[in-house]
Amino acid sequence: MGCRDFFRVFKDHIPILPHTTSIIILIINIFFPGFGTFCLICLGGGDFWVEHLMIGLIQLFCTPFMIGWIWSLAWGIHTVRKSA
């Protein structure tokens, strides 16, 4: 399993949210990296809450190196693209 497949598995676990809610998640991820991903736990993470918690923590702790912010931004954009 390559790196691309690894991230694809996690992206498939993002819940489908209403469009306005997903935009709010994106805005939270822009200003507070990782916290928008934590919000996915409450908004529909259901069976995958551990994965969202893990990804949010990694985004949060990698923010000082800009990797976490970029990843959080990409995660928010993917949430908007996947929205209903």
Secondary structure, DSSP 8 states (H G I E B T S, - for coil): --HHHHHHHHHTTS----HHHHHHHHHHHHHSTTHHHHHHIIIIIGGGHHHHHHHHHHHHHHGGGTHHHHHHHHHHHHHHHH--
